[in-house]
């Protein structure tokens, strides 16, 4: 903690915004059918800033924020002066200028202003003008903070954190099951049965224009959330044309120089062979060997190319945009893994190593046809992500057997393919009536092919396969398929009949339909050994082979049993179907410049059914798990402007949480340290939400805000530990109520600015030092009164709810001639939080809080190039899970991740 506060004092953090805007446009000759005028001179009057039109008559000028007179001239044509051209930071002002031999009429000049949601200032202005409480982070800020994906983006926002070993984020202490994720406001499926939401690290920063974190419910978003709806806004073509190329490479300090052990059968690009190769238990026909492949850990690599072009079609235009990316990374970690019994006595103590390799590829295409105020957009995207983990552990499993040791080797691959197809339309049916229609088809094809778990016992001077259970030595194949269909329609009617009034007054009606079909299958091949036989652990394929199987050294059985069982090759499975039909209305009335009310309501009807036949239970005997619920979800929002820069907001709403398929499917999934299984008796939770916020906007791009929130959850769900031979975790409605109470503070402020007058350049240059800081305090308490679970305590914190969250960043930006230099130090911290709730004598498992410090720097190379340097996780803290014991805490898991150092170069054509 002392180190943390020293860092807070040392790193007064910052957030920088470019102080420039852009004016761009097209110059045409009205005397010659509006042909483009090449090489025309375009100047901002009274400055040295200007440009010359290209062969297509286009120009672009980057200039400091302000109001200018634009002068367009060409030999033999009348000079055109356009006064009051406003250039705003983070915006592009577009001016199409007609010229002729005679004076051009100013009335014919078209001036439009396009907002870029990539800049920090534009998003702060959007937050200021928003009807409800909202937080966003744009591409510009992501670049400055070295954020590589959407997951990293949201963890920079107040009240949001990520738990080690958990794929998705916690918002205000509420985990994955309490949040929702959308892409362009359309729902996304999950890539992993263990989670409700898709992994946010799928969406690299190359894809992102901005990420919105909506912590306050309104009728336009799903009611199945209590933490936040996280909406990912994808990049598209914003100008006439674009071409960006990026290359990055890097190392992990713990990994470089290691002999890296990899999994046989997996390749550099990670396209795994997923078919089950065995259909006869008398034939050992697996495709991959058990011994590892050993290679040098290569440097991490990242490649990206993105580009597009605008095609004019009469008065309309078509934007075509595409993106291709490749990323990979290697990581070596040394780990300690332990467990205790209910009395806090250790019985499992292993030291080991992990060799992790991950790779991803993304392909995205975007077609956007714009017809004045109307547009039709088609987006198609393919995401492939493959992670490979080779793990070896050795130590004590039973301290009563003196001298005995066990050796574990686990080889695991997770291969995920996500297909996203979206149709987005907006139509201005009249001056007062707008219609938005969206539809999507998403598909997930994931697998865990040929996971290899083998355990060896060292006794009497030699290793032998552990004979306790066939489950100790197994090969595992699973697959998940999910098809997700969505449709949304939103009709907005402007009720303001005064054309000169800019006060908001409208009603919107929305409806949506979603159908999700989910299939999970798993086949396990147990290698059952009855007698101790010496094995060379460095050559296990000599034992697990066809001759050894024929000799009777081991038996091959599936999870269903031996070859005499006619159903031996039937996989364990569960099938889930969910139908959601919604209807909602939202009424907004701005009574004056100071006061606005937002009143909404949403009705949701849900039918969810899960059938299962697993290694624990069958729905043919126990009946399927069925949830049929109808919810009416009211919402209220109030906004009061004390003056132009001070705003008070209030929000109140009711939402719910529906257990996901995996949480209610009784299938047991085995890990090294814990097993986890579903609970078909889970019930939906309902949540009351209240928010009160104060916002102060000192100047452009600056913000100070304080938000208080309160949540009351009926029938909350938590992950809990149940005593069993497999150290099993499951899910329970742990009690009648849970309470979450907290406060969030956010600061974005320019600390220091100096004009670099000595630089001989065309435009003013500033050196800036800026600070960004946000902090959250969260108090959470959930009752523990399930008599079956026999909880160790009467109440506890919510699983994953860290009481204290801090995010700080320091940014210094300057220029060397035409080259911009940007450096940033970014610090994140979370305090201790509950990883799993204890039962039947087991105390809670706690994740120990850690600080994370990153450095990010970039240097402009020429007019269009940029060189970047990143050092992530500089402090390299120890990641620990602990359990309280009778005398002291026991560290159940401990490791460090190493420092990631990367160097990249990008060029914009």
N, C-alpha and C positions, 0 to 999 in steps of 0.2 A: 504493500500500500504506500510506503514511503517513496518507493521508486516511481509509482504512478503519479503522486502529487509533485514530485520533482520534475517529471516529464511535462505535467500540465503547466508548471511555472516556466519551464524552459521553452516549450513550444507554444507560444502564443499563436494560435492558428489563423489560417486565412483562406479566403476564397476570392479568386480574381475574375473579373469580367472584362473583356475587351471593351475599350471606350469608343469604339468605332461602329458605324453603321455602313450601309451600302446603298448606292443609287445605281440603277442599271436600266437598260431599255433598248429600244430599236428605233433607228432613224430611217424614214422612208421618203421617197419622192412621189408626191401626189400627182405630178404631171406625167409620170410614166408608170401608171397602174401600181402604185405603191411598191415599186422596186426598192430594195435596200440601198442606202447611200453609204458607200465604203469610204473610209479615210476622212470622214467628217470630224471636225474638232468639237469636243465636248468639255466645257470648263465650268468649275464652280466659281462664280464671280467673286473677285476680291481675294482669291487664294491661288496658290500654285498647283492646286489639285485639278487633274483633268485626265482625259483619255482620248484615244482616236478610235472611231468605229472600225470593226474588222470587215472582212469581205462580205459578211452577211448583214452589215449595218448595225451590229450590236456593240454596246459599250458597257463598262462597269467601272465604277469609281468607289473606292473605300475612303471614307472621310470621318473626321470626328463628329460626334453628335451635334446637331444644330440646324438652323434654317438658312437656306442658301437660295441664290438665283442661279439657275442653270442656263448657260449660254451654249447654243448649238450653231455652228457656222460651217459653211462650205463655199468654195469659190464658185461664183455665178448664181448663188442661191441666197435668198433672204435669210439673214440671221434671226434666230428664234431665241427669245429670252423668256424663261419660265420662272416667275417669282414664287416665293413661299414653298420651296421644296424642303420638306422636313426629313431629316435623317435621324432615325432613332436607333439606339443601341440594341443589337440583336434582331433588327428588322431590315428588310430590303424594300426600298421604295422603287417601284417600277414605273418608268415614264416612256411611253411610245410617242415619238416626235415626228409629225408629218412636216416636210419641207417642200417649198416650190419656188419658182422664179418670183412669185408674188409673196407678200407677207402671209405667213400661215396663221390661221385663226386659232387662238389659244383654246377656244371651246372644243376644238377637235382633239386636243391633247388628252390622252388617257393616263391618269395617275392612279396607281394602286399600291397599297402597302401590304407586304406579305410577312407574316410573323414566323420566325424560326423558333421552334420549341427546343432547339439544341442549346440555346444560350441561357445562362443563369439569370440574367436580368429579365429576359422575356418570361421565364417561369415565375419569377417573383412578382412581376406585373400581373400575370395570369392569376396567381394566388390572391393578390390584392383585390382583383375584380371578381373573383369567383363568388358564386352564390353560397357555397358551403365550405367547410374546413377541408383543405386539401394540401398535400405536399407532393412535390415533383422534383426530379433530378434529371438534367439534360445531358446531351452528349458532350458539351463543352466542359461541364463540371466533372463528368466521368473521366475525360481525358486528363484534366488537371490533377485528379486524385489517383490516377493510375488504375482505375477500375476496369476490369476486363470483361465483366458480364453483368447480367441483371441482378444476380444474387449479391454481388459486391456493391451494386448501386443502392439497393434498398437498405443494406446494413449501414450505410452512411446517414440514414435518416433517423431522427430522434425516435426512440421507443422501439427500434427494430434491432434484433440480434440473431446470431446463428449459433446453434449448439453443436459442439464437436461430435462427429459421427452421425449427425442428423442432416439430411439433404437440404431441407427447406428451413425457412426463417420463422422467428417468433416475433409477433407484433404485440406490444403492450403486455407481454407475458403469456400470450396465447399462441399455441403452436400450430403446426400445419393443418390440423383438422378444423381449426377455427378461422382459417383464411381462405381466400379464393384468388384465382389467377385468370386474367383475360389477356388476349392479344387483340389490339384494336377494338377493345370492348366486347369481344366474343369469347366464350368460355374455351378453355384448353383442357385436354385430358391429361391424366398423370402418366408418366413413363414408367413408374415403379408401383407395383401393387401395395407396397408398404405406405405409400403417401397419397394424399388426396390431390395435391397440386404437382404440376410438372416441375422438374428441377430447374430453378432459375438460372443455373450456370450453363444451360443449353444456349441461352441467348447472349452471345458475345456482343461486346460494345460496337462491333462493326454493324450490327443489325439495329442498334437502338438510336432513336431520335430522343426519346425521353421515357422515363418510368414514373407512373403516377401511383401514389400510395393513398388510397381513399379510406381513411379510418372512420369516417362518418357515413352511415348508411343513408341512401336515398332510394326512391322507388325505381331508379334506372338500373341499379346493380342487384345481383343476386342477394337474397336474404340469408343464404347459407354462409354467413361469416359473422365474426364478432371482433376479430382483430383488424383486418383490412382486406379490401380488394386491391390487388396489385395489378395494374394495367400496363402492359408493355406497348409502347407506341413505336412502330417500326419506321425506319428511314425510307424515304422515297426520293424521287428526283425533284429538286426544288428550283433548278435553273433550266437553261436551255440544253446543257449537256454536262456530263461529269465523267471523270475517270480517275479513280484513286487506287493506288497499288501500295501494299504494305508488306514489309518483311521484318521478322523479329527472331532473335535467338537468345538463349539464356541457359543458366545452370542452376542447380540446387546445391548449396554448399555441402550438404550431408551426402550427396549422391555422386558428385563428380569423383572419378577415380575408383569407384567401387566396381567389383565384378558383379554385374547386375544379373540376377536370376529371373528368368522369364518363364512363361507357361508354354509348353509345347502345343503347337496347333494354332497359336495366335500370331497374327502378323503385325507389321508396322502400321497398317491402316485400320486394323481391328475388325475386319469383316469375318466374324466367327462362323464356323461350321456348326449348325444348330440341330441337325437331325440326330435322333437317338440311333446309334449304330448297331445295337444288339437286339436281336429278335429270337435268340436261342440261348438259354442259360447254361447250356453245355459247351458253348463256343465263346472264347474270350476274344471278341472282335472289336474292341475299342480302337479308335483311330489314333489317339494321342498317348504318348508315353507319360509315366509318372515322374520320371527324373526331370529336373529343370533344364532349360536351355540357358547357358551362361554367355553373356556378352558384356562389352563395355557399355556403360550408360552414356548414350549420345547426348549432345546438347539439346535442349528443348527448342522447338521450331514453331513458328507461326507465319502463315502466308494468307494474304487476302487480296482480292481484286473486286472492285465495285464500279459500276458505271451505268450510264444511261444517256438517252437522247430524247429531245422533244420533237415531235412531228406535227406540223400545222396541217390541219384538215379543214379547209375553209375558215370559218370563224372559230372553229373548235381546235383542240389539240390533243394529242396522245402522248403521254409520258411513258417511256419504256425504261425500266431500271432492273438491274440484276446484281447478284452478289455471290461470290464463291470464297470459302475460307477453309483453311486447314490449320489445326493446332495439335500439338502433342506435348507430353511432359513426363519426366522420370522423377521418382522420389524414393529415397532409401531412408527408413526409420528403424531405430532400435526401440523395442517396447518391453514393458513389464506388464504382465496380466496376472491378476490374483482374484480369488473369491473367498468368501467366508461362510460359515454356517450361521444359523440364527443367533448363536451365542457370541458371534464376532470372532470366532477362532478360524484362522486360515487353514484351508484344506487344499488349496489350488494355488500354486505359485510358479509361474513360468516366465522366463526371459526369452525374447525372440527378436526376429528381424522381419520387416516387411519390405518387399520390392514392388512398388506400384507404378504402373504405366497407364496413361490415359491418352486417348486421341479422339478428335471430333472433326467432322466435315459438315459444312452447311452449304446448301444451294438454294437460292431464293430468286424468284422472278416476280415483277410487279408491273402490271399494265393499268394505267389510270387515264380514262378518257374523260376530258373536261369539256363541258358544254355550258359556258357562262357560269351560272351559279349551280349547275347540276354536274354530277360526276358519277361515273361507274368505274369501280376499281376491282381488279382481280389479282389476288396474291396466292402464289403457290410456293411452298417451302418444304424442303427435306432436311432433316437434322439426323445425323448419325453420331452416336457417342458410345465409345467402347472403353471400359475400364478393366484393367487386369491387375490382380493382386496375388503375389506369391508370398506366402507366410510360413515361417518356421519357428517353432517354440520348443524349449526344453526346460524341464524342471520337475517339481513335485506335485503329484495329484492326490496322494494319500499319505500324509505324514506318519500314519501308524505303521506303514510298511517301510521300515528303515532301510535305506540304501536303494530303494526303487526310484526310478526316474522315468518320465515319459517324454517322447519326442513326437511333436505334432507337425504335420505339413498340410497346409491348405492352399489350394490353387483355385482361384475364383475369377471368373470373367462375367461381366454384365454388359450385354450388347443391346443397345436401344436404338430403334428407328422410329422417328416421329414424322408424320406427314400432315401438313396443314394446308388446307385449301379454303380461301375466304372470298366471298363476294360482298363488296361494300358499295352501297349506293346512297346518294343524297339528291333529293329533288326539291326545288323551290316551286311548289304548285301554284303559289301566288305570292304577292308581296307580304302576306301575313301567315301563310300556311306552308310548312316544310315537312317533308316525309323522308325518313331514314329507314332503309331496309337492309338488313345484313343476314347472311347465311354462311354456314361453314360445314365442311365435312373434315373431320380429323381422324387419323388412324395411328395407333401405336402397335408396334410389333417389337416386343422385347424378349430377351432370353437370357438364361444363365446356363450356358452349355458346358457340360462336362466339368462341374465343380468336383474337385478331388480332395477328399478329407481322409487322411490316413494317420493312425496313431500307433506308436510303437512303444513297448515296455522294455526298459533296460533293467535286467535282473540277472544275477549270476554271471555277470561279465559279458552278456551279449544282448542284442536287440531282437525282439520278436514282435509280430503284430499283436496288438492288444486283443485279448479274447473275451473281454467283458461283454461285448455286444457287437452284433453285426453292424450296428449304426456307427461304431467307431471307425470303420473302414468302408468308405462308400464313394460312389460316383453318382452325381446328381445332375439331372437335366430338367429345366423348367422353361416354360414360355408363357407369355402373356399377350393376348390380343384384345384390343379395345377399338371399337368404332363409335364415333361420337358425332351426332347430328344436331345442328343448332339453327334456329331461325329467330330473328328479332325484328320487330317493327316499332318505330317510334314516330308519332304524329305530334307536331308542335304547332300551336295556333297562337299568334300574337294578338292579345286582347287590347293592346294600346291603339286607340283610334286617333290619337293626336300625332300627326306626322312629325311635328317639331319636338316632341318629347322624347328624351332618351332614357326614361325610367322603364325598367323591366316590368312587364305585365303579360304573362303568358300561361297557358296550360299545355301540358304534354300528356299524351296517352301512350302507353306502351304495352306490348304483349310479347311473349316469347315461348318457344317450345324447345325442349331438349330431350333427346333419347340417347342413352348410353348402353351399349352391350359389351360386357366384359367376360373374357374367358381366361382362366388360369389353369395350367396343367403342370404336373411335376411327376417325374419318374425317378426313383431311387434304386441304385444297384448296390446292395450290401455285399461285402466280401467277408463272409463268416469263417473264422478260424477257430477250431476246437482245441488245438494243441500248440504248445510253444515250439516254434521252429525258428532257428536263427535266420535273420535277414540282414543283408547289407543295405542300410538306409540310403546309401549313395547310389545303389543300383536296385531299386525296388521292383523294376520291371522283370528282373530275373525270377522273382517269386510270384508276382501277379502276372501270370502268363498262361498260355494254353497247356503246356506240359504240366505245370504245377496244379492247374485246375483238374486235369485228367488224373493226376496222382492223388487227388483228394486232400491236398494241403489246405485248400480253402473251398468253400461253396459260394456260388454266385446266386443271389436271390434278389428279387425286387422288394419294394416296400409292401407289396401284396402277398409275398410268400415265394415258395419254391416253384420249380417247373411243374410240379403235379397240380398246382392251382391253375385252373383254366383261365382265370382272370389275372394271372401274374403280370401281364404287360399292360393292364388297364392303368392309366395314370391316375394319381390323385388329382382332384379338380374341384373348382368351384365356378359357378356361372352366375353372373350378376346382370340384372336389367333394372334400369332406372328411367322413369318417365317424369318430366317436370313441365307443368303448364302454368304460366303466370300471366297476370294482368295487373297493370298499375296506372296510377295517375299522379301527376305532380303539378301543383299550382304555385306560381311565383308572382308576388305582388310587391313592387317597390313603391312605397307610399310617398317617399320624398328622397332627396339626395342622401338622407341619413338612415332611413329605416327600410328594411326589406324582410318579408316573411316567405318561407318556403314550406308548403304543407303537402305531404305525400302519403300514399298508401299503396301497398302491394299485396296481392293475393297469390299464394303459391300452393299448388296441389302436387303432391309427390307420391309416387308409388315405387317402392324399391323391393326387390325380391332377390335372395341369394340361395341357390341350391348348391349342395356340396356333397362330396364323397371323398373324405380325406383320411390322413393317418390318425385322426382323432375321432371323427364322428361322421354320420351319414344323415342327410336330410330326409331320405326315404324312411328312416326310423324316427328321427327327432322332429321332422317337419322342416320346411324351409324357413329361413329368417325373412320375415316380411315387415316392412314399415310402410304404413299408409297414413299420411298426415296432410292436413290442410292448415295453412298459416295465413292469418291476416296481419300484416306488418306495417304499422303506422310509422311515420317519421315527421319531425318538425325541425325546421331550421330558422333561426333569427339572425339578422345581421344589422348592426347599428354602427354607423360611422360617427364617431365623436367629432372628427374633422377629416380633412383630406388624407391625413397620414395615420390616424388612429382608429382602429376597428375592434369592435367586440362582437363575438359570434357565440351562438348557443345551438346545440343539436341534441335531439332526443329521438330514440327509435327502439324498435323491438326487432330482433333477428333470431336465428336458430342455428343449430349445428347438427348435421345429419351424419351418423357414423358411415364410414366408407366401406366398400366391399371387403377389403382385407381385415378390417377391424372386427367384422362380424362373421367372417368365415373361419371355422375352427380348424385351421391348418397350422401345424407347427413347423417353423423354419428354424434350422439349427445354425448357430454361430459358434465362434471359438469360445467366447466367454459366456454368452447368454443364448437361450432359445426364445422365440416369441411366437405367440399363437393368438388367434382371434377369439371373440366371445359373441356367440349368436344372440345373446340376451340383451345386448346394448340397446339403449333407447336414445331418441333425439333429445338434445338440450335446447332450452330457450333462454334468450339473453335480453336483458334491458340495458340500454347504452345511453350515457349522458356525457356531453362534452361542453366545456366552457373555455373560450379562447380570447386572448387579447393580442392584437398584432399592431406593431408600430413600424412604419416605413420611413426612416430618417431621410433617405435620398434614393436615387436610382440604384437598383441592385443591392440595396441594404434592407435588412429585416431584423427586428427583435420581436419575439413572440413567446407567450406563456400560455400553456394549455393544461387544464385539469380535466380528468376523466374518471368516470365511475361505471362499473359493470356488475350486474348481478346475474349469475348463471344458475339456472335450475337444472338439476341432474347432470353435473359436469362429468366429463370423461377424462381419465388419466391412465397413463401406462403405469402398471404396478408389478411388483415382483411376487411370485408365488413360489413357495418352497417345493422343489422337486429335484430329481436327480440331474435334470438338465439345466438347472438355474433358469427357470422359465419366467419370461415377462408376458403380461397379457393386458387387456383393457377392461376397465370397469367404470360404471356410473358410481363414482366413489362416495357420493353423499347427496343430500338434498340440494344444497346450495354452495356456490363459491362466490367470492367477492374480489374484485380487482379495483384498486383505487390508486391513482397516480397523477404525476405532473410532468410536463415536458417543457423544456426551455430551448429556444433556438436563437442564435445570433449570427448574422452575416454583416460584416462591417469593414469598410475601407479604413485602414489605420494610418496610411501614409502614402502620399503621391508626390512625385517630383518630376517636373518637366525637364527633359533632356535637351535643352536648347542648343547645346554645343554640337549636336549631331546635324550634319548637313544632309538632310533628307527632305522629301517633298511634303511630308505630313508631320504634325507634332507627334513626339514620342514621349511617353511617360514611363517612369519606373514606379511600380506600385507594390505596396505591402498590405495584404488584406488578411482578415481573420474570419474563420468560420468555427462555430462551436455549437453543439447541442448536447443536452443531458436529459436523462429521464430517471425519475424515481418511481418505482412500482411497488405497492403493497398488495400482496395477494394472500388469500386464505380460502381453503376449501375444507368443508367438513368431511370427516372420514367416519362413516357409520354403517358400512356394509358388513353384516354379521358373518357372511361367508368368508370375506377376506381376512378378518381378524387383524385390523390395522394396528401398527405399533403405537400410533399417536391418535388423538381425537381430531386433530386438524394439522394442516401443513400448507406450505406454499404451493402454488400451481406448478406443475411440471414445466420446466423451462423458463419460469418467470424470474429473471435476474432483477433484484431490487434496484441496482444502479447500472446505468448505461451511459457511456461518455463517448463522444466523437469530436475530435478536434483536428483542424488542419491549418497549416501555416503556408502561405504562398507568397513568393517574391517573383515579380515579373519585371523585366527590363529589356533594353535593346542594345545590340552592338551593330551600329549602322542600320541596315535593313533587316537584320536578323533578330527575331524575338527570342528571348530566353525566359523560360518559366521553370521554377523549382517549387516543390511542395513537400512538406513533411505532414504525414497523416497518422494520427494516433486514435486507436479504438480501445475501449475497455468495457468489460462486463464483470459484475461481481458474482460470487458463488450462487449457484442455482440448482434446483432439484432436477436430477436426471431421471430418477425412477422412485416411486413411492413405495416404502417398505410395508410388508405384511407379515403376520404370524411370527413375530420376533425379529424379522429382518428390519434394520433401520434404513432410512432413505439413502439412496445413492446420490451424491452431490458432484456436480461438475465445478471444479475450482476456477474462479475467475482469473483472467489473464489480460495483460495489455498487448496490443499489436501495433507495431510502428513500421510505416512504409516511407520510402523516399521516391519521389517521381521528378524527373527533370526532362526538359525538351529544349532543343535548339533549332531555330529556323535555318535551313540550308537553301540559299537562293530564295526565289520568290515563292516556290511551290513545294519545296522539300522540308522535311522535319526529321530530326534525329532525336530519339527518346532513350532515356536510361531509367530503369526501375530497380529498386531494391526492396523486396517485400519481406515482411516478418523479420525485421532487423534484430529485434530483441530475442527472437527465437525462444519464447517462454515454454515451460513444460506444461503439456496438456494432461490434466489429471482427473480421474474419477475417484472419489473417496466414499467410504461407508463408515458411519460412526460406530465405534466399538465400546466395550465396557470400560477399557482403560484409555484407549487412544483411537484415532481414526486410522483405518486401513486404506492404503492406496491400492485401488483395484486395477487401475490402468494408468500408465505413464509413458509419454513419448514427447519428442520434439520434432518439428516439421522441417527445420532447416531454413536458410535464407535463400530466397529465389532472386537471382540477379539476371536481368534481361536487357538487351540492346536492340532497338528497332529503328527502321527507317521507312518513311512513307512519302509518297509523291503524288500530288494532285495535278493532273494535266489540264 
